[in-house]
């Protein structure tokens, strides 16, 4: 009887080990990267109009803002996964927050806190927009109603046109930023060897306001070769393509922000090997492998 009981106990222990092993491995994987948020990505999930998180939003009045013009914060509604990385997005010359508002819920639903802002005036130049991006990040992490949901050590910047030029200015001024994504960026400064922030430069082949030959391409080429960087040139696109919902912009922005704000290597599959030319991609250059 004792032998039968011992054998049964051994079998039960072995079964429990098999049952628990996947959970243990999952916990180990989570511990290896505590910043991973959301399920494993797929081609469909990064191209979807909405990611796995339900999104809420709150408005920041210009009267409550210091150093920028107010805006809208989009954030995952649930607090079950802890804090999230964050990104602030600036509009371009003569434009308002509404011109880049589509990015707010689209990025937030993938597991980020996203702040789309208005600038102090619609005529502000890139250096001013860079300072305003940083002021908005400080508001988000220190004074906003959702500051408790934000990991202040994992921040990024994006912007369109002069706001894109501003994102380069912000990254230059604050090297601790984890990611920058200028969208058809414009800036009189063409060289950025000082930047230490992983940067995805997105240009448009039909841009006549900030032609890639005099803006996005020299921006990218001047970034240090030691930096994680990429250049995506949209096919059949214009300077104003980032002002409306665009799956290619969203897909590669999500992958870049996930990889460098969240250190989530599950998203490398969309960045390396380098994407090939397609109906929506004219050209893609980049440094692979990432994080090397």
N, C-alpha and C positions, 0 to 999 in steps of 0.2 A: 504493500500500500504506500509506504514511504517513497519507494522508487517511482511509482506512478504519479504521486503528488509532485515529486521533484521534477519529473519530466514535464508535467503539465505546467509547472511554474516557469521552467526554462522556455517552453514554447510560448507561453503568454508574454514573457519578457521580450522574446525575439519579435513577436508580433507588434508589441508596443513600440519597439525600436524602429520597426519598419514604418509604423504609422506616424511616429513623431519625426522621423528623419527629414521629410520634406519641409515641415515647419521649422525645424532647426536650421536647415539650409537657407530657407527664406529669411529667417531672422539674421543669420550670418551675413547674407547678401545685403539686407537692409542696413545692418551695422556697418558694413564696408562703405556704404554711401548713404548717410542719414538724410541727404537732401533730395533723393529720388522722390518724385511725386507722380501719382497716377499709374495706371497699368502700363505694361510694356507697349511701346508704340508700334504702329503698323503704317504702311503707306496710306491706308484709308484714314487712320486716326489723325495723322498730321495734315491731311488735306481737307478734313471735315470742317464744316462751318462752325461747329462747336465741339469742344473736347469733353472729357469725362466729368468736369466739375460744373455744378450749377453756380451761376454768377449773380452777385448783388452789386449795387453801385451806390455811391454817395457823392454829392456835389460839394466842391470847395469854392466858396464865394471869393471873388476878387478882393473883397473887403477883409477876408480872413487870411489871405495869402500875403506873404512877404517876399518880394524879389521876383515874383512871376504873376501871371494874370488870373490865377484860379484854374479850375478844371473839374474833371470827373474821375473818380477812383473806381475801378472795377476790381472785384476780388472774389475768390472762391467763397461761397456761402458757408460751407462746412469748416469747422475747426478741428475735425477729427485727425487730420494729417499734420497738425502743428503749424509752424510758420512757413511762409513762402518767400522766394526771391521776388524782386520787384523791378519794374522798368518804367521810366518816364519817357513820354513821347511828345515832341514839339512839332507844331505845324510849320509851314513855310511862310515866305514873304507875302504879305497882304492877306494871309489866310487865318482862319480861326480853328479852334479845337475840333469843330465839326468835320473838318477836312480829313482828319486822321482818326475819327471816333470809331470807325469800324474795327480798328485793331484792338480796342479796349476789351470788349467781351470775347473776341476770338482768342486773344492771348491768355486772358484771365481764365477761360474755361479749360486751358491746358495746365493750369497750376501756377499762375503768377498773380501778383498784385500789380495792376497796370494803371498808371496815372496819365491821362491825356490832358494836356494843358493848353491854356491860352497864354500868349506872351503879353508883356506890358503894353506894347503897341504892335500893330501888324507890320510895322516897318523896321522892327529891330533886326540888326545884323547878326551874323553867326556868332561872333564873340559874346554878344549880349544873350543870345539864345542859349549858348553853352552855360553861362552863369545862371540863367533861369532854370535850365534843366537840373543843375545841382541844387539850387534853392528849393525846387519842387521835391527832389529826393529828400532833402533835409526836412521839409514839411511832412512828407509821407512817413518818415521813420521816427520823427520826434514829436509832431504835434497833431497829426491826423487822427480821425476817429478809429482808423484801422491799424494804427501803428503796432499794436500787439500782435497782429497777424503777419508782420513783415520781419524777415531776417535782415537786419541792417548791414550785415557783412556780405550780402549777395545781391548786388544792385547792377542795373544796366541802363543804357540810354539809347533812344532811337529818335529819328526826326526826318521830316521831309524837306527837301530843298534847302533853304537857309537853316531850317531845323536840323537837317542832316549834317550841314556844315557845323552847326552848333553841337551835335553829338560828338564830332571829332574834337571840338574845343573842350568839351566837358571831359572827355577821356584823357586829353592832354593834361588838363588841370588836376584831375583826380585819378591817379594811376591805380587806385584800389578798386575801381569799377571792374566788374567781371566780363562785361560784354558791351559792344557798341554796334549799332546797325544804322548807318546813314542811308536814306532812301532817296535816290536821284539827288544827291547832295550838291550844294553850291557853296563855294568859299573862294575868296581871293587867295588864301594860303593854299598852295598845292602840295606842300611837302609836310609829312607827319612822322619824321623819324623818332620823335620823342615818345610816341604812344606805346604804352605797355599793356593796353587792354585788348583782348582778342576782338577783332573787328571784321564784320561782314559788310562789304561795300556793295550796294545794289544800284546799278545804273540801268538806263533804258536806251535801246539802240536808236530810237527816234527822238531822243531828247534834243530840242533846239534851244532850251533855256539854260541848261547846264550840260552841254554835250559831253559824252563820256570821254572823248579825247582830251578835253581840257579840265575835266573835273574828276569823275569817278575813277578813271584809269590811273591818272597820276596820284590820286589819293592812295589807291591800293598799292601801286608800285613803290611809293615812298615809305610805306610802313616797313618796319624792320623785318628782315628775312627770318630773324629768330622768333618772330611773333606768330601766333596762330592767327591766320588771316585768310579771307576769301573774297573773290570778286565774282558777282553774279550779274550778268548783263541780260536784261529781259528782252525777249524777242517780240517785235511788233508792238512796242510800248512807247509811251511818251513821258515827258517830265511829270505829268499829272496822273500817271497810272497808279501811284501809291495812294491817291485820294479816294479810290473806290475799292471795294472788296476784291482781293486778288489772291487766288490760291497759291500761286508760285511764291509771292512775297511772304504770305503767311507760313507756308510749309518750311521754307529755309530760315525764316526768322525764328520760328518755334524751335527748329532743330538747333540753331546756333545758341539761342538763349538757354535752352535745356542743357546743352553740352557745357556751356561755360558759366552760367549762373548757378545751375544745379549740379554741375560736374557729373551729369548723367550720360555715361558712355553708351547707353542704349540708343541714343540718337545719332551716334557717329555713322550709322549705316546710311543716313541720308546725305552725309557730307563727304564721306570717303568710302570707296573710290570717288573721285570727282564726278559730279553729275555731267552727263553728256549733253551736247546741243539737242534741242527738241523744238516742238512747236512754240513753247513758251520761254526757252532758254537759248539765247544767241551764243553765249560763251560763259564758261565757268572756270576760274582759276583758283588755286588754293594750296595751302600747306597741309600735306598729309604725310605721315599720320599726325593726328591732332594730339596736343598735350606733350609733344616730344621736346 
